[in-house]
């Protein structure tokens, strides 16, 4: 749905068990994927499940408190071509301007469970309301 390819670098914010990072690299041959997750046990599980790709340097996971997301070099990097977000309306409002800026730069935004239709400036190119997946791309 997000047209991930070999030229993409994927950032997954709220990566959970890491399945989207794993899929981006193993099924769609993305150059690289990094997952950021608050729960240490999920970071460990993700790393274990993707161990072969982690060993190759194609996938990594970081534990981080997203209330301090501006301090994370990974979040500030301009290398990402796809950003996957699982942000609740209550908890993700702090990142909204950043997401719009990244979108304007040409980054494809994939929203999971909670859509971002309230953000002015984003264009939803694919919506699957039933599955809870929205793709925002130019």
N, C-alpha and C positions, 0 to 999 in steps of 0.2 A: 504494500500500500504506500509506503514512503519512498519507493524507488531507490532503496539503498544499493550502492554498487561499490566496486573496488576502489573508487576515488574518495569514498566517504570516511569521515572520522566522526564517531558517534559518542555523544555524552548522554548518559541516562541519569537523570536527577530523581532520586527516590527509586533506586534500581531493584529493591527487593531481593529476590533470589537470583537476579542476574540474567534471566532468560532472554531479555532483549539484547543485551550486550553479546551474549553467546550466539544468538541467532544472527545478529548483524555480521559477525565475523565468520562464523562457520557456514551459514547458508547463503549469505549475500556477499561474502568476501570483502567486507569493509576493511580498510587499512588498519583501523584501530577502534576500540570501544572502551570507554571508562564508565564505570558505574559508581555513583555516590549514594551511600546509604547510611542512615543513622544507627540502625541496629547491628551491633557487632556480630551477633550470631548469623545474620543474613550475609554480611560481608564474608565471613568464614565459609558459609555454605556456598556462596557464589564462586569464591576462589577455588573451592574443592571441585565443584561441578565443571568448571571451565579450566581445570588444571593444565591440560595440554596447551591451550591457547594462552594461558597466563605465562607458562614457561617460554613460549615463543615471543612474548612481549606484545601480543596483539590485543589482549584483554587484561584489564586490571580493575580492582575495586578499592574504594577508599571509604573508610568510616569518617563521617563528618556530620556535625550539627549544622543543619541548613539555616538555622537562625543567624548564623555568622557566614553566610554564603559569600558575601563580598570579600571576605578574607582568603578565600580559597583560590589559589592560582589556577587550578583546573577550571573553575567557573569563569575566570577572567580571560582565559585563553581565547584567541580568535581563530583557533585551528578547527573548530567544530563545524561540520556541514549539516549535521542532524542533531537535534536536541530532543530527547524524549523526557516528558515530565509527567509525574504523577503528583499533582498538587491539588490539595483540597481548596475550595474557595476561601476558607478561613485562614489556612496556613500559607497559601502561595501568593497572596497579594503583594508581598514585598518584592517578588521577582517579576512582576508584570511588565514594568518598564524595560527591564533587561531582555525579556522575551521578545517584546516588540522591536527593540533595537537589533537583536540578533536576526529576527525575521527580515527586517529592512536591509540587513547585510546580505541576505540571500539564504540564510539558514532555514532548513525545513524543520518545523516544530511538530512533534507528535505528542498529542495530549491523550492520556489514558484515564478513563473513568470520569473525569471532570473536564468538560469542554471549555474552551477559551473564547467563546463567541462574544463575551462581554468586552473583550479587549479591542479597542479601536486600532485599526491599522493592520490587523491580521486578516488573511484571506483563507477561508477553509476550502481546500481543494477536494478533500475526500472526507466523508462522514459516515461512520457506521455506528449509529446510535445504539443499536441492539448490543453490539460488542463493546461499546464505550471507547471507541478509537476515533480521533479526529486528526487529520493531517492538514497543516497550514503551510502553504508554499506559494511562491509567486508564480 
